[in-house]
């Protein structure tokens, strides 16, 4: 069993005196997991993320990091270890150059200058941004800004990285690039928590799916099991991933024999077809 990094217990949150946005949220995040969070707009995904990162403070319930309950004095430590990449990179970028932008977080950790420089240069190289280090980030393309916002978090060396709709407004080439970066980050030991409306990406990439509807978690489990639950999909206004639909159709028409693990991408489907044909 992987160690538990981040937990929310009976988390409730409302904006001012308004309607409760989160109701009794319970979630446990283990080291090395790739988790997708799905649900319609207004379901509570982003609000949950901002509570998990310490930007918002819950009305009731608690957040724990490595088993320790987070109080006011622990917020900086939580934000250091649980980084968040916002959907709109312009909401995150504040500095006049790419280098200064990526330096901002490590400098606030009061690290030695040489350590800050090393972290920033490593993050820029990781995100293929070294040639843009002196450019104003606000003049970059949407995909380049997204890479800068990810470099911000890489330089912080957070254990858990939260992505709020990372594929939004990206073209297919940049989505493929981003997916490669996410996979590489996970292989380096980062724990990823990703909200998305892209069910095909979610099915292809994640180990586990958490589904929100009306401010509550209505499902939490292995990706395929969640996407096979028609009631959950209907309640959350989600569609089944295309590849899973194709696989199920091939099984129904006896073109493929059902196997324990459905293919997660086109390459796996092709291999399954070749294996069963032989």
C-alpha positions as CSV (number, residue, x, y, z in Angstrom):
1,X,0.0,0.0,0.0
2,X,1.4,3.4,-1.1
3,X,1.8,6.0,1.7
4,X,-0.9,8.5,2.1
5,X,0.1,12.1,1.3
6,X,-3.1,14.2,1.2
7,X,-6.5,13.8,2.8
8,X,-9.8,15.7,3.0
9,X,-12.2,14.5,5.8
10,X,-15.8,15.6,5.9
11,X,-14.9,18.8,4.0
12,X,-17.6,21.4,3.6
13,X,-17.3,24.8,1.9
14,X,-19.6,27.7,0.9
15,X,-18.9,31.1,-0.6
16,X,-20.0,33.7,2.1
17,X,-23.6,33.1,3.2
18,X,-24.5,31.4,-0.1
19,X,-25.3,27.8,-1.0
20,X,-22.9,25.1,0.1
21,X,-20.5,24.3,-2.7
22,X,-18.8,21.3,-1.1
23,X,-20.7,18.8,1.1
24,X,-18.9,16.2,3.2
25,X,-16.0,15.6,0.8
26,X,-13.8,12.7,1.7
27,X,-10.8,11.9,-0.5
28,X,-7.4,10.2,0.1
29,X,-4.4,10.8,-2.2
30,X,-1.6,8.3,-2.2
31,X,2.0,8.7,-3.3
32,X,2.4,8.2,-7.1
33,X,-1.2,8.1,-8.0
34,X,-2.6,9.5,-11.3
35,X,-6.1,10.7,-10.4
36,X,-8.6,12.4,-12.7
37,X,-11.5,14.4,-11.2
38,X,-14.5,14.7,-13.5
39,X,-17.9,16.4,-13.3
40,X,-20.0,19.1,-14.9
41,X,-19.3,22.8,-14.5
42,X,-20.2,23.9,-11.0
43,X,-19.9,20.4,-9.5
44,X,-17.2,21.6,-7.0
45,X,-14.0,20.3,-8.6
46,X,-12.0,23.6,-8.6
47,X,-13.3,24.6,-5.2
48,X,-12.1,21.3,-3.8
49,X,-8.7,21.8,-5.3
50,X,-8.4,25.3,-3.7
51,X,-9.2,23.8,-0.3
52,X,-6.7,21.0,-0.8
53,X,-4.0,23.6,-1.7
54,X,-4.9,25.8,1.2
55,X,-6.0,28.8,-0.8
56,X,-9.5,28.4,0.7
57,X,-10.2,27.3,4.3
58,X,-13.1,24.9,4.8
59,X,-16.2,25.8,6.8
60,X,-15.9,22.4,8.5
61,X,-13.9,19.2,8.2
62,X,-10.2,19.1,7.8
63,X,-7.2,18.8,5.5
64,X,-4.3,16.5,6.4
65,X,-0.9,16.3,4.8
66,X,1.2,13.2,5.6
67,X,-1.2,12.6,8.5
68,X,-0.9,16.0,10.0
69,X,-4.0,18.3,10.2
70,X,-3.4,21.6,8.5
71,X,-3.9,24.7,10.6
72,X,-3.3,28.3,9.8
73,X,0.4,28.1,10.7
74,X,0.8,25.1,8.4
75,X,-0.6,26.7,5.2
76,X,2.8,27.7,3.7
77,X,4.1,24.1,4.2
78,X,1.0,22.7,2.5
79,X,1.3,25.1,-0.5
80,X,4.9,24.2,-0.8
81,X,4.1,20.5,-1.1
82,X,0.8,20.7,-2.9
83,X,1.2,22.8,-6.1
84,X,-1.6,23.9,-8.3
85,X,-1.6,24.8,-12.0
86,X,-4.6,26.9,-12.9
87,X,-6.8,26.5,-16.0
88,X,-6.0,30.0,-17.2
89,X,-2.2,30.5,-17.1
90,X,-2.7,34.3,-17.1
91,X,-4.1,34.0,-13.6
92,X,-0.9,32.4,-12.4
93,X,1.8,34.4,-14.3
94,X,2.9,37.7,-12.7
95,X,6.6,38.4,-13.6
96,X,8.1,40.3,-16.5
97,X,10.3,37.4,-17.8
98,X,10.0,33.7,-17.9
99,X,13.1,33.3,-15.7
100,X,11.7,35.7,-13.1
101,X,8.3,34.0,-13.2
102,X,9.7,30.5,-12.5
103,X,12.0,32.0,-9.8
104,X,9.2,33.5,-7.8
105,X,8.1,30.4,-5.9
106,X,11.6,29.1,-4.9
107,X,12.6,32.6,-3.9
108,X,9.6,32.8,-1.5
109,X,10.8,29.5,0.1
110,X,13.9,31.6,1.1
111,X,16.3,29.1,-0.6
112,X,19.9,30.0,-1.3
113,X,20.4,31.9,-4.5
114,X,22.3,29.1,-6.2
115,X,19.6,26.6,-5.3
116,X,17.0,28.9,-6.8
117,X,19.0,29.3,-10.0
118,X,19.5,25.5,-10.3
119,X,15.8,24.7,-9.8
120,X,14.7,27.3,-12.3
121,X,17.2,26.2,-15.0
122,X,16.2,22.6,-14.4
123,X,12.5,23.5,-14.7
124,X,13.0,25.5,-17.9
125,X,15.0,22.7,-19.5
126,X,12.4,20.2,-18.4
127,X,9.6,22.2,-20.1
128,X,11.8,23.1,-23.1
129,X,11.7,26.8,-22.2
130,X,15.4,27.6,-21.8
131,X,15.5,29.6,-25.1
132,X,12.5,31.8,-23.8
133,X,14.0,32.6,-20.4
134,X,14.3,36.3,-21.1
135,X,11.0,36.7,-22.9
136,X,7.9,38.4,-21.3
137,X,5.5,35.5,-20.6
138,X,2.4,37.4,-21.4
139,X,3.4,37.6,-25.0
140,X,3.8,33.8,-25.3
141,X,1.2,31.5,-27.0
142,X,-1.4,29.7,-24.9
143,X,0.6,26.5,-25.0
144,X,3.8,28.2,-24.0
145,X,2.1,30.0,-21.1
146,X,0.8,26.6,-19.9
147,X,4.4,25.2,-20.0
148,X,5.6,28.2,-18.0
149,X,2.9,27.7,-15.3
150,X,3.9,24.0,-15.1
151,X,7.6,25.0,-14.8
152,X,6.5,27.3,-11.8
153,X,5.4,24.2,-9.9
154,X,8.3,22.0,-11.0
155,X,10.7,24.5,-9.6
156,X,8.8,24.4,-6.2
157,X,9.5,20.6,-6.2
158,X,5.9,19.9,-4.9
159,X,5.1,16.3,-4.0
160,X,1.5,16.6,-5.2
161,X,0.7,18.6,-8.3
162,X,-2.9,19.6,-9.0
163,X,-3.9,20.5,-12.5
164,X,-7.2,22.4,-13.1
165,X,-8.4,21.7,-16.6
166,X,-4.9,21.5,-18.1
167,X,-6.0,20.6,-21.6
168,X,-8.5,23.5,-21.9
169,X,-7.9,25.7,-24.9
170,X,-4.9,23.6,-26.1
171,X,-4.7,22.3,-29.7
172,X,-4.1,18.5,-30.2
173,X,-0.4,18.9,-30.6
174,X,-0.1,20.7,-27.3
175,X,-2.4,18.3,-25.6
176,X,-0.1,15.4,-26.7
177,X,2.9,17.4,-25.4
178,X,1.2,18.0,-22.1
179,X,0.2,14.4,-21.7
180,X,3.9,13.4,-22.2
181,X,5.0,16.0,-19.5
182,X,2.4,14.6,-17.1
183,X,3.5,11.1,-17.7
184,X,7.2,12.1,-17.2
185,X,6.3,13.9,-14.0
186,X,4.5,10.8,-12.6
187,X,7.5,8.6,-13.5
188,X,9.7,11.0,-11.5
189,X,7.6,10.3,-8.4
190,X,5.1,13.2,-8.6
191,X,1.5,12.5,-7.5
192,X,-1.0,14.0,-10.0
193,X,-4.6,15.2,-9.4
194,X,-6.1,16.4,-12.6
195,X,-9.6,17.9,-13.3
196,X,-10.8,17.5,-16.9
197,X,-13.9,17.4,-19.2
198,X,-11.9,15.2,-21.6
199,X,-13.1,11.7,-20.8
200,X,-10.9,10.1,-23.5
201,X,-7.8,11.7,-21.9
202,X,-9.0,10.6,-18.5
203,X,-9.6,7.0,-19.5
204,X,-6.2,6.8,-21.3
205,X,-4.1,8.5,-18.7
206,X,-5.4,7.9,-15.1
207,X,-5.3,5.1,-12.7
208,X,-8.3,6.3,-10.7
209,X,-11.4,8.5,-11.3
210,X,-13.2,10.7,-8.8
211,X,-16.6,12.0,-9.9
212,X,-18.2,15.1,-8.6
213,X,-21.9,16.1,-8.9
214,X,-23.7,18.8,-6.9
215,X,-20.8,19.4,-4.6
216,X,-20.5,15.7,-3.6
217,X,-18.3,12.8,-4.6
218,X,-20.6,10.3,-6.2
219,X,-17.9,7.8,-7.4
220,X,-14.2,7.0,-6.6
221,X,-12.5,4.0,-8.1
222,X,-10.5,2.5,-11.0
223,X,-11.1,4.4,-14.2
224,X,-12.7,1.6,-16.1
225,X,-15.1,0.6,-13.3
226,X,-16.2,4.2,-13.0
227,X,-16.8,4.6,-16.7
228,X,-18.8,1.4,-16.9
229,X,-21.3,2.7,-14.3
230,X,-24.2,4.1,-16.3
231,X,-25.9,5.6,-13.3
232,X,-22.8,7.6,-12.3
233,X,-22.3,8.8,-15.8
234,X,-25.9,10.0,-16.1
235,X,-25.8,11.7,-12.8
236,X,-22.6,13.6,-13.6
237,X,-23.5,14.3,-17.3
238,X,-20.5,12.4,-18.6
239,X,-20.1,10.2,-21.7
240,X,-18.3,6.9,-21.8
241,X,-14.8,7.2,-23.5
242,X,-14.9,6.4,-27.2
243,X,-12.3,3.7,-27.0
244,X,-14.3,1.9,-24.2
245,X,-17.4,2.1,-26.3
246,X,-15.6,0.7,-29.3
247,X,-14.1,-2.2,-27.2
248,X,-17.5,-3.0,-25.7
249,X,-19.1,-3.0,-29.2
250,X,-16.4,-5.4,-30.5
251,X,-17.0,-7.7,-27.6
252,X,-20.8,-7.6,-28.1
253,X,-20.4,-8.5,-31.8
254,X,-18.0,-11.3,-30.9
255,X,-15.2,-9.7,-32.9
256,X,-13.1,-9.7,-29.6
257,X,-13.3,-11.9,-26.6
258,X,-13.7,-10.0,-23.3
259,X,-10.5,-9.7,-21.4
260,X,-9.7,-8.7,-17.8
261,X,-8.2,-5.4,-18.8
262,X,-9.8,-3.3,-21.5
263,X,-7.4,-1.4,-23.8
264,X,-6.7,2.1,-22.7
265,X,-5.4,3.5,-26.0
266,X,-5.4,2.8,-29.7
267,X,-2.1,0.9,-29.5
268,X,-3.4,-1.4,-26.8
269,X,-6.5,-2.1,-28.9
270,X,-4.4,-2.9,-32.0
271,X,-2.2,-5.3,-29.9
272,X,-5.4,-7.0,-28.5
273,X,-6.8,-7.4,-32.0
274,X,-3.5,-9.0,-33.3
275,X,-3.2,-11.3,-30.3
276,X,-6.8,-12.6,-30.6
277,X,-6.6,-12.9,-34.4
278,X,-3.5,-15.2,-33.9
